[in-house]
Amino acid sequence: MPTFLLWLLLLIFCWPLALLALLLWPLVWLIALPFRLLGIAMDGVFALLRALITLPARILRGFG
């Protein structure tokens, strides 16, 4: 019986949090989108820098 009451208590307190999370998730996604785009851009910048730094070694090694 106490376990059943604990389950009911959990249901009563957690369903508003779950509903709030479902409603706020699109807003959180929109806020995080610029940071994701910035991360993709920085990944490209680091790939370009790595290619420029390793270019002399690749040229000296040859194309074979």
mmCIF file of the N, C-alpha and C atoms, coordinates in Angstrom:
data_MODEL
# 
_entry.id   MODEL 
# 
loop_
_atom_site.group_PDB 
_atom_site.id 
_atom_site.type_symbol 
_atom_site.label_atom_id 
_atom_site.label_alt_id 
_atom_site.label_comp_id 
_atom_site.label_asym_id 
_atom_site.label_entity_id 
_atom_site.label_seq_id 
_atom_site.pdbx_PDB_ins_code 
_atom_site.Cartn_x 
_atom_site.Cartn_y 
_atom_site.Cartn_z 
_atom_site.occupancy 
_atom_site.B_iso_or_equiv 
_atom_site.pdbx_formal_charge 
_atom_site.auth_seq_id 
_atom_site.auth_comp_id 
_atom_site.auth_asym_id 
_atom_site.auth_atom_id 
_atom_site.pdbx_PDB_model_num 
ATOM 1   N N  . MET A 1 1  ? 0.804  -1.205 0.000   1.00 0.00 ? 1  MET A N  1 
ATOM 2   C CA . MET A 1 1  ? 0.000  0.000  0.000   1.00 0.00 ? 1  MET A CA 1 
ATOM 3   C C  . MET A 1 1  ? 0.850  1.275  0.000   1.00 0.00 ? 1  MET A C  1 
ATOM 4   N N  . PRO A 1 2  ? 1.931  1.350  0.801   1.00 0.00 ? 2  PRO A N  1 
ATOM 5   C CA . PRO A 1 2  ? 2.750  2.569  0.761   1.00 0.00 ? 2  PRO A CA 1 
ATOM 6   C C  . PRO A 1 2  ? 3.403  2.779  -0.608  1.00 0.00 ? 2  PRO A C  1 
ATOM 7   N N  . THR A 1 3  ? 3.739  1.688  -1.269  1.00 0.00 ? 3  THR A N  1 
ATOM 8   C CA . THR A 1 3  ? 4.353  1.822  -2.587  1.00 0.00 ? 3  THR A CA 1 
ATOM 9   C C  . THR A 1 3  ? 3.363  2.427  -3.571  1.00 0.00 ? 3  THR A C  1 
ATOM 10  N N  . PHE A 1 4  ? 2.127  1.984  -3.505  1.00 0.00 ? 4  PHE A N  1 
ATOM 11  C CA . PHE A 1 4  ? 1.091  2.525  -4.382  1.00 0.00 ? 4  PHE A CA 1 
ATOM 12  C C  . PHE A 1 4  ? 0.881  4.015  -4.113  1.00 0.00 ? 4  PHE A C  1 
ATOM 13  N N  . LEU A 1 5  ? 0.890  4.394  -2.859  1.00 0.00 ? 5  LEU A N  1 
ATOM 14  C CA . LEU A 1 5  ? 0.737  5.807  -2.517  1.00 0.00 ? 5  LEU A CA 1 
ATOM 15  C C  . LEU A 1 5  ? 1.923  6.632  -3.005  1.00 0.00 ? 5  LEU A C  1 
ATOM 16  N N  . LEU A 1 6  ? 3.102  6.059  -2.927  1.00 0.00 ? 6  LEU A N  1 
ATOM 17  C CA . LEU A 1 6  ? 4.278  6.770  -3.452  1.00 0.00 ? 6  LEU A CA 1 
ATOM 18  C C  . LEU A 1 6  ? 4.184  6.940  -4.968  1.00 0.00 ? 6  LEU A C  1 
ATOM 19  N N  . TRP A 1 7  ? 3.681  5.921  -5.675  1.00 0.00 ? 7  TRP A N  1 
ATOM 20  C CA . TRP A 1 7  ? 3.492  6.035  -7.116  1.00 0.00 ? 7  TRP A CA 1 
ATOM 21  C C  . TRP A 1 7  ? 2.478  7.123  -7.440  1.00 0.00 ? 7  TRP A C  1 
ATOM 22  N N  . LEU A 1 8  ? 1.395  7.178  -6.691  1.00 0.00 ? 8  LEU A N  1 
ATOM 23  C CA . LEU A 1 8  ? 0.398  8.226  -6.912  1.00 0.00 ? 8  LEU A CA 1 
ATOM 24  C C  . LEU A 1 8  ? 0.976  9.613  -6.638  1.00 0.00 ? 8  LEU A C  1 
ATOM 25  N N  . LEU A 1 9  ? 1.764  9.720  -5.593  1.00 0.00 ? 9  LEU A N  1 
ATOM 26  C CA . LEU A 1 9  ? 2.414  10.986 -5.274  1.00 0.00 ? 9  LEU A CA 1 
ATOM 27  C C  . LEU A 1 9  ? 3.368  11.405 -6.392  1.00 0.00 ? 9  LEU A C  1 
ATOM 28  N N  . LEU A 1 10 ? 4.107  10.452 -6.912  1.00 0.00 ? 10 LEU A N  1 
ATOM 29  C CA . LEU A 1 10 ? 5.015  10.741 -8.017  1.00 0.00 ? 10 LEU A CA 1 
ATOM 30  C C  . LEU A 1 10 ? 4.254  11.187 -9.256  1.00 0.00 ? 10 LEU A C  1 
ATOM 31  N N  . LEU A 1 11 ? 3.137  10.527 -9.543  1.00 0.00 ? 11 LEU A N  1 
ATOM 32  C CA . LEU A 1 11 ? 2.312  10.901 -10.685 1.00 0.00 ? 11 LEU A CA 1 
ATOM 33  C C  . LEU A 1 11 ? 1.771  12.315 -10.535 1.00 0.00 ? 11 LEU A C  1 
ATOM 34  N N  . ILE A 1 12 ? 1.316  12.637 -9.331  1.00 0.00 ? 12 ILE A N  1 
ATOM 35  C CA . ILE A 1 12 ? 0.729  13.960 -9.099  1.00 0.00 ? 12 ILE A CA 1 
ATOM 36  C C  . ILE A 1 12 ? 1.776  15.059 -9.248  1.00 0.00 ? 12 ILE A C  1 
ATOM 37  N N  . PHE A 1 13 ? 2.975  14.821 -8.758  1.00 0.00 ? 13 PHE A N  1 
ATOM 38  C CA . PHE A 1 13 ? 3.989  15.873 -8.792  1.00 0.00 ? 13 PHE A CA 1 
ATOM 39  C C  . PHE A 1 13 ? 4.781  15.925 -10.097 1.00 0.00 ? 13 PHE A C  1 
ATOM 40  N N  . CYS A 1 14 ? 4.880  14.826 -10.813 1.00 0.00 ? 14 CYS A N  1 
ATOM 41  C CA . CYS A 1 14 ? 5.759  14.808 -11.974 1.00 0.00 ? 14 CYS A CA 1 
ATOM 42  C C  . CYS A 1 14 ? 5.058  15.090 -13.292 1.00 0.00 ? 14 CYS A C  1 
ATOM 43  N N  . TRP A 1 15 ? 3.751  14.877 -13.407 1.00 0.00 ? 15 TRP A N  1 
ATOM 44  C CA . TRP A 1 15 ? 3.132  15.130 -14.691 1.00 0.00 ? 15 TRP A CA 1 
ATOM 45  C C  . TRP A 1 15 ? 3.169  16.605 -15.069 1.00 0.00 ? 15 TRP A C  1 
ATOM 46  N N  . PRO A 1 16 ? 3.078  17.554 -14.136 1.00 0.00 ? 16 PRO A N  1 
ATOM 47  C CA . PRO A 1 16 ? 3.228  18.951 -14.569 1.00 0.00 ? 16 PRO A CA 1 
ATOM 48  C C  . PRO A 1 16 ? 4.637  19.255 -15.082 1.00 0.00 ? 16 PRO A C  1 
ATOM 49  N N  . LEU A 1 17 ? 5.634  18.626 -14.466 1.00 0.00 ? 17 LEU A N  1 
ATOM 50  C CA . LEU A 1 17 ? 7.000  18.841 -14.945 1.00 0.00 ? 17 LEU A CA 1 
ATOM 51  C C  . LEU A 1 17 ? 7.193  18.260 -16.338 1.00 0.00 ? 17 LEU A C  1 
ATOM 52  N N  . ALA A 1 18 ? 6.609  17.094 -16.584 1.00 0.00 ? 18 ALA A N  1 
ATOM 53  C CA . ALA A 1 18 ? 6.720  16.492 -17.905 1.00 0.00 ? 18 ALA A CA 1 
ATOM 54  C C  . ALA A 1 18 ? 5.996  17.344 -18.947 1.00 0.00 ? 18 ALA A C  1 
ATOM 55  N N  . LEU A 1 19 ? 4.841  17.842 -18.620 1.00 0.00 ? 19 LEU A N  1 
ATOM 56  C CA . LEU A 1 19 ? 4.092  18.694 -19.532 1.00 0.00 ? 19 LEU A CA 1 
ATOM 57  C C  . LEU A 1 19 ? 4.837  20.001 -19.792 1.00 0.00 ? 19 LEU A C  1 
ATOM 58  N N  . LEU A 1 20 ? 5.421  20.563 -18.767 1.00 0.00 ? 20 LEU A N  1 
ATOM 59  C CA . LEU A 1 20 ? 6.209  21.782 -18.920 1.00 0.00 ? 20 LEU A CA 1 
ATOM 60  C C  . LEU A 1 20 ? 7.422  21.539 -19.811 1.00 0.00 ? 20 LEU A C  1 
ATOM 61  N N  . ALA A 1 21 ? 8.065  20.391 -19.638 1.00 0.00 ? 21 ALA A N  1 
ATOM 62  C CA . ALA A 1 21 ? 9.213  20.068 -20.478 1.00 0.00 ? 21 ALA A CA 1 
ATOM 63  C C  . ALA A 1 21 ? 8.798  19.910 -21.935 1.00 0.00 ? 21 ALA A C  1 
ATOM 64  N N  . LEU A 1 22 ? 7.653  19.296 -22.171 1.00 0.00 ? 22 LEU A N  1 
ATOM 65  C CA . LEU A 1 22 ? 7.171  19.145 -23.550 1.00 0.00 ? 22 LEU A CA 1 
ATOM 66  C C  . LEU A 1 22 ? 6.852  20.493 -24.182 1.00 0.00 ? 22 LEU A C  1 
ATOM 67  N N  . LEU A 1 23 ? 6.321  21.405 -23.401 1.00 0.00 ? 23 LEU A N  1 
ATOM 68  C CA . LEU A 1 23 ? 5.970  22.714 -23.939 1.00 0.00 ? 23 LEU A CA 1 
ATOM 69  C C  . LEU A 1 23 ? 7.179  23.618 -24.125 1.00 0.00 ? 23 LEU A C  1 
ATOM 70  N N  . LEU A 1 24 ? 8.175  23.475 -23.256 1.00 0.00 ? 24 LEU A N  1 
ATOM 71  C CA . LEU A 1 24 ? 9.344  24.357 -23.333 1.00 0.00 ? 24 LEU A CA 1 
ATOM 72  C C  . LEU A 1 24 ? 10.450 23.833 -24.243 1.00 0.00 ? 24 LEU A C  1 
ATOM 73  N N  . TRP A 1 25 ? 10.381 22.558 -24.647 1.00 0.00 ? 25 TRP A N  1 
ATOM 74  C CA . TRP A 1 25 ? 11.460 21.987 -25.450 1.00 0.00 ? 25 TRP A CA 1 
ATOM 75  C C  . TRP A 1 25 ? 11.683 22.722 -26.767 1.00 0.00 ? 25 TRP A C  1 
ATOM 76  N N  . PRO A 1 26 ? 10.638 23.120 -27.515 1.00 0.00 ? 26 PRO A N  1 
ATOM 77  C CA . PRO A 1 26 ? 10.900 23.887 -28.747 1.00 0.00 ? 26 PRO A CA 1 
ATOM 78  C C  . PRO A 1 26 ? 11.611 25.212 -28.481 1.00 0.00 ? 26 PRO A C  1 
ATOM 79  N N  . LEU A 1 27 ? 11.275 25.858 -27.374 1.00 0.00 ? 27 LEU A N  1 
ATOM 80  C CA . LEU A 1 27 ? 11.934 27.121 -27.028 1.00 0.00 ? 27 LEU A CA 1 
ATOM 81  C C  . LEU A 1 27 ? 13.403 26.890 -26.692 1.00 0.00 ? 27 LEU A C  1 
ATOM 82  N N  . VAL A 1 28 ? 13.690 25.850 -25.947 1.00 0.00 ? 28 VAL A N  1 
ATOM 83  C CA . VAL A 1 28 ? 15.079 25.511 -25.625 1.00 0.00 ? 28 VAL A CA 1 
ATOM 84  C C  . VAL A 1 28 ? 15.848 25.175 -26.896 1.00 0.00 ? 28 VAL A C  1 
ATOM 85  N N  . TRP A 1 29 ? 15.206 24.464 -27.821 1.00 0.00 ? 29 TRP A N  1 
ATOM 86  C CA . TRP A 1 29 ? 15.855 24.100 -29.081 1.00 0.00 ? 29 TRP A CA 1 
ATOM 87  C C  . TRP A 1 29 ? 16.178 25.347 -29.891 1.00 0.00 ? 29 TRP A C  1 
ATOM 88  N N  . LEU A 1 30 ? 15.255 26.312 -29.931 1.00 0.00 ? 30 LEU A N  1 
ATOM 89  C CA . LEU A 1 30 ? 15.502 27.549 -30.668 1.00 0.00 ? 30 LEU A CA 1 
ATOM 90  C C  . LEU A 1 30 ? 16.624 28.370 -30.039 1.00 0.00 ? 30 LEU A C  1 
ATOM 91  N N  . ILE A 1 31 ? 16.699 28.372 -28.721 1.00 0.00 ? 31 ILE A N  1 
ATOM 92  C CA . ILE A 1 31 ? 17.770 29.109 -28.049 1.00 0.00 ? 31 ILE A CA 1 
ATOM 93  C C  . ILE A 1 31 ? 19.118 28.445 -28.301 1.00 0.00 ? 31 ILE A C  1 
ATOM 94  N N  . ALA A 1 32 ? 19.151 27.102 -28.360 1.00 0.00 ? 32 ALA A N  1 
ATOM 95  C CA . ALA A 1 32 ? 20.408 26.385 -28.548 1.00 0.00 ? 32 ALA A CA 1 
ATOM 96  C C  . ALA A 1 32 ? 20.868 26.363 -30.005 1.00 0.00 ? 32 ALA A C  1 
ATOM 97  N N  . LEU A 1 33 ? 19.985 26.654 -30.945 1.00 0.00 ? 33 LEU A N  1 
ATOM 98  C CA . LEU A 1 33 ? 20.326 26.558 -32.364 1.00 0.00 ? 33 LEU A CA 1 
ATOM 99  C C  . LEU A 1 33 ? 21.508 27.447 -32.773 1.00 0.00 ? 33 LEU A C  1 
ATOM 100 N N  . PRO A 1 34 ? 21.579 28.711 -32.364 1.00 0.00 ? 34 PRO A N  1 
ATOM 101 C CA . PRO A 1 34 ? 22.751 29.514 -32.752 1.00 0.00 ? 34 PRO A CA 1 
ATOM 102 C C  . PRO A 1 34 ? 24.069 28.945 -32.224 1.00 0.00 ? 34 PRO A C  1 
ATOM 103 N N  . PHE A 1 35 ? 24.039 28.355 -31.036 1.00 0.00 ? 35 PHE A N  1 
ATOM 104 C CA . PHE A 1 35 ? 25.260 27.777 -30.492 1.00 0.00 ? 35 PHE A CA 1 
ATOM 105 C C  . PHE A 1 35 ? 25.684 26.541 -31.291 1.00 0.00 ? 35 PHE A C  1 
ATOM 106 N N  . ARG A 1 36 ? 24.701 25.775 -31.778 1.00 0.00 ? 36 ARG A N  1 
ATOM 107 C CA . ARG A 1 36 ? 25.026 24.619 -32.606 1.00 0.00 ? 36 ARG A CA 1 
ATOM 108 C C  . ARG A 1 36 ? 25.644 25.078 -33.937 1.00 0.00 ? 36 ARG A C  1 
ATOM 109 N N  . LEU A 1 37 ? 25.068 26.127 -34.522 1.00 0.00 ? 37 LEU A N  1 
ATOM 110 C CA . LEU A 1 37 ? 25.617 26.660 -35.775 1.00 0.00 ? 37 LEU A CA 1 
ATOM 111 C C  . LEU A 1 37 ? 27.019 27.217 -35.561 1.00 0.00 ? 37 LEU A C  1 
ATOM 112 N N  . LEU A 1 38 ? 27.225 27.876 -34.442 1.00 0.00 ? 38 LEU A N  1 
ATOM 113 C CA . LEU A 1 38 ? 28.553 28.380 -34.118 1.00 0.00 ? 38 LEU A CA 1 
ATOM 114 C C  . LEU A 1 38 ? 29.543 27.240 -33.954 1.00 0.00 ? 38 LEU A C  1 
ATOM 115 N N  . GLY A 1 39 ? 29.114 26.146 -33.354 1.00 0.00 ? 39 GLY A N  1 
ATOM 116 C CA . GLY A 1 39 ? 29.976 24.974 -33.208 1.00 0.00 ? 39 GLY A CA 1 
ATOM 117 C C  . GLY A 1 39 ? 30.346 24.376 -34.555 1.00 0.00 ? 39 GLY A C  1 
ATOM 118 N N  . ILE A 1 40 ? 29.394 24.308 -35.478 1.00 0.00 ? 40 ILE A N  1 
ATOM 119 C CA . ILE A 1 40 ? 29.687 23.788 -36.817 1.00 0.00 ? 40 ILE A CA 1 
ATOM 120 C C  . ILE A 1 40 ? 30.684 24.696 -37.529 1.00 0.00 ? 40 ILE A C  1 
ATOM 121 N N  . ALA A 1 41 ? 30.495 26.013 -37.408 1.00 0.00 ? 41 ALA A N  1 
ATOM 122 C CA . ALA A 1 41 ? 31.411 26.959 -38.042 1.00 0.00 ? 41 ALA A CA 1 
ATOM 123 C C  . ALA A 1 41 ? 32.813 26.852 -37.442 1.00 0.00 ? 41 ALA A C  1 
ATOM 124 N N  . MET A 1 42 ? 32.907 26.723 -36.129 1.00 0.00 ? 42 MET A N  1 
ATOM 125 C CA . MET A 1 42 ? 34.226 26.606 -35.494 1.00 0.00 ? 42 MET A CA 1 
ATOM 126 C C  . MET A 1 42 ? 34.908 25.296 -35.883 1.00 0.00 ? 42 MET A C  1 
ATOM 127 N N  . ASP A 1 43 ? 34.146 24.246 -36.070 1.00 0.00 ? 43 ASP A N  1 
ATOM 128 C CA . ASP A 1 43 ? 34.706 22.981 -36.537 1.00 0.00 ? 43 ASP A CA 1 
ATOM 129 C C  . ASP A 1 43 ? 35.325 23.165 -37.918 1.00 0.00 ? 43 ASP A C  1 
ATOM 130 N N  . GLY A 1 44 ? 34.653 23.908 -38.779 1.00 0.00 ? 44 GLY A N  1 
ATOM 131 C CA . GLY A 1 44 ? 35.202 24.198 -40.103 1.00 0.00 ? 44 GLY A CA 1 
ATOM 132 C C  . GLY A 1 44 ? 36.473 25.033 -40.029 1.00 0.00 ? 44 GLY A C  1 
ATOM 133 N N  . VAL A 1 45 ? 36.494 26.009 -39.140 1.00 0.00 ? 45 VAL A N  1 
ATOM 134 C CA . VAL A 1 45 ? 37.692 26.847 -38.980 1.00 0.00 ? 45 VAL A CA 1 
ATOM 135 C C  . VAL A 1 45 ? 38.868 26.007 -38.494 1.00 0.00 ? 45 VAL A C  1 
ATOM 136 N N  . PHE A 1 46 ? 38.629 25.134 -37.524 1.00 0.00 ? 46 PHE A N  1 
ATOM 137 C CA . PHE A 1 46 ? 39.711 24.290 -37.019 1.00 0.00 ? 46 PHE A CA 1 
ATOM 138 C C  . PHE A 1 46 ? 40.192 23.297 -38.072 1.00 0.00 ? 46 PHE A C  1 
ATOM 139 N N  . ALA A 1 47 ? 39.286 22.787 -38.901 1.00 0.00 ? 47 ALA A N  1 
ATOM 140 C CA . ALA A 1 47 ? 39.695 21.893 -39.986 1.00 0.00 ? 47 ALA A CA 1 
ATOM 141 C C  . ALA A 1 47 ? 40.556 22.635 -40.995 1.00 0.00 ? 47 ALA A C  1 
ATOM 142 N N  . LEU A 1 48 ? 40.199 23.882 -41.306 1.00 0.00 ? 48 LEU A N  1 
ATOM 143 C CA . LEU A 1 48 ? 41.003 24.689 -42.226 1.00 0.00 ? 48 LEU A CA 1 
ATOM 144 C C  . LEU A 1 48 ? 42.382 24.967 -41.645 1.00 0.00 ? 48 LEU A C  1 
ATOM 145 N N  . LEU A 1 49 ? 42.449 25.336 -40.368 1.00 0.00 ? 49 LEU A N  1 
ATOM 146 C CA . LEU A 1 49 ? 43.744 25.587 -39.735 1.00 0.00 ? 49 LEU A CA 1 
ATOM 147 C C  . LEU A 1 49 ? 44.610 24.324 -39.715 1.00 0.00 ? 49 LEU A C  1 
ATOM 148 N N  . ARG A 1 50 ? 44.011 23.197 -39.433 1.00 0.00 ? 50 ARG A N  1 
ATOM 149 C CA . ARG A 1 50 ? 44.768 21.932 -39.429 1.00 0.00 ? 50 ARG A CA 1 
ATOM 150 C C  . ARG A 1 50 ? 45.296 21.618 -40.820 1.00 0.00 ? 50 ARG A C  1 
ATOM 151 N N  . ALA A 1 51 ? 44.467 21.863 -41.834 1.00 0.00 ? 51 ALA A N  1 
ATOM 152 C CA . ALA A 1 51 ? 44.911 21.613 -43.205 1.00 0.00 ? 51 ALA A CA 1 
ATOM 153 C C  . ALA A 1 51 ? 46.060 22.550 -43.586 1.00 0.00 ? 51 ALA A C  1 
ATOM 154 N N  . LEU A 1 52 ? 45.985 23.798 -43.158 1.00 0.00 ? 52 LEU A N  1 
ATOM 155 C CA . LEU A 1 52 ? 47.064 24.745 -43.477 1.00 0.00 ? 52 LEU A CA 1 
ATOM 156 C C  . LEU A 1 52 ? 48.355 24.392 -42.740 1.00 0.00 ? 52 LEU A C  1 
ATOM 157 N N  . ILE A 1 53 ? 48.240 23.953 -41.501 1.00 0.00 ? 53 ILE A N  1 
ATOM 158 C CA . ILE A 1 53 ? 49.440 23.620 -40.725 1.00 0.00 ? 53 ILE A CA 1 
ATOM 159 C C  . ILE A 1 53 ? 50.103 22.359 -41.262 1.00 0.00 ? 53 ILE A C  1 
ATOM 160 N N  . THR A 1 54 ? 49.318 21.384 -41.667 1.00 0.00 ? 54 THR A N  1 
ATOM 161 C CA . THR A 1 54 ? 49.896 20.119 -42.141 1.00 0.00 ? 54 THR A CA 1 
ATOM 162 C C  . THR A 1 54 ? 50.204 20.136 -43.641 1.00 0.00 ? 54 THR A C  1 
ATOM 163 N N  . LEU A 1 55 ? 49.900 21.235 -44.317 1.00 0.00 ? 55 LEU A N  1 
ATOM 164 C CA . LEU A 1 55 ? 50.154 21.295 -45.761 1.00 0.00 ? 55 LEU A CA 1 
ATOM 165 C C  . LEU A 1 55 ? 51.622 21.104 -46.121 1.00 0.00 ? 55 LEU A C  1 
ATOM 166 N N  . PRO A 1 56 ? 52.592 21.764 -45.462 1.00 0.00 ? 56 PRO A N  1 
ATOM 167 C CA . PRO A 1 56 ? 53.995 21.537 -45.845 1.00 0.00 ? 56 PRO A CA 1 
ATOM 168 C C  . PRO A 1 56 ? 54.427 20.080 -45.685 1.00 0.00 ? 56 PRO A C  1 
ATOM 169 N N  . ALA A 1 57 ? 53.979 19.432 -44.633 1.00 0.00 ? 57 ALA A N  1 
ATOM 170 C CA . ALA A 1 57 ? 54.351 18.030 -44.415 1.00 0.00 ? 57 ALA A CA 1 
ATOM 171 C C  . ALA A 1 57 ? 53.745 17.153 -45.509 1.00 0.00 ? 57 ALA A C  1 
ATOM 172 N N  . ARG A 1 58 ? 52.544 17.428 -45.918 1.00 0.00 ? 58 ARG A N  1 
ATOM 173 C CA . ARG A 1 58 ? 51.920 16.641 -46.969 1.00 0.00 ? 58 ARG A CA 1 
ATOM 174 C C  . ARG A 1 58 ? 52.598 16.873 -48.311 1.00 0.00 ? 58 ARG A C  1 
ATOM 175 N N  . ILE A 1 59 ? 53.035 18.093 -48.540 1.00 0.00 ? 59 ILE A N  1 
ATOM 176 C CA . ILE A 1 59 ? 53.727 18.380 -49.812 1.00 0.00 ? 59 ILE A CA 1 
ATOM 177 C C  . ILE A 1 59 ? 55.083 17.676 -49.833 1.00 0.00 ? 59 ILE A C  1 
ATOM 178 N N  . LEU A 1 60 ? 55.835 17.745 -48.710 1.00 0.00 ? 60 LEU A N  1 
ATOM 179 C CA . LEU A 1 60 ? 57.146 17.101 -48.659 1.00 0.00 ? 60 LEU A CA 1 
ATOM 180 C C  . LEU A 1 60 ? 57.032 15.568 -48.706 1.00 0.00 ? 60 LEU A C  1 
ATOM 181 N N  . ARG A 1 61 ? 55.980 15.024 -48.186 1.00 0.00 ? 61 ARG A N  1 
ATOM 182 C CA . ARG A 1 61 ? 55.799 13.575 -48.198 1.00 0.00 ? 61 ARG A CA 1 
ATOM 183 C C  . ARG A 1 61 ? 55.504 13.068 -49.597 1.00 0.00 ? 61 ARG A C  1 
ATOM 184 N N  . GLY A 1 62 ? 54.902 13.866 -50.397 1.00 0.00 ? 62 GLY A N  1 
ATOM 185 C CA . GLY A 1 62 ? 54.574 13.467 -51.759 1.00 0.00 ? 62 GLY A CA 1 
ATOM 186 C C  . GLY A 1 62 ? 53.119 13.055 -51.859 1.00 0.00 ? 62 GLY A C  1 
ATOM 187 N N  . PHE A 1 63 ? 52.702 12.803 -53.071 1.00 0.00 ? 63 PHE A N  1 
ATOM 188 C CA . PHE A 1 63 ? 51.301 12.498 -53.312 1.00 0.00 ? 63 PHE A CA 1 
ATOM 189 C C  . PHE A 1 63 ? 51.032 11.020 -53.408 1.00 0.00 ? 63 PHE A C  1 
ATOM 190 N N  . GLY A 1 64 ? 52.037 10.179 -53.268 1.00 0.00 ? 64 GLY A N  1 
ATOM 191 C CA . GLY A 1 64 ? 51.869 8.736  -53.413 1.00 0.00 ? 64 GLY A CA 1 
ATOM 192 C C  . GLY A 1 64 ? 51.319 8.146  -52.191 1.00 0.00 ? 64 GLY A C  1 
# 
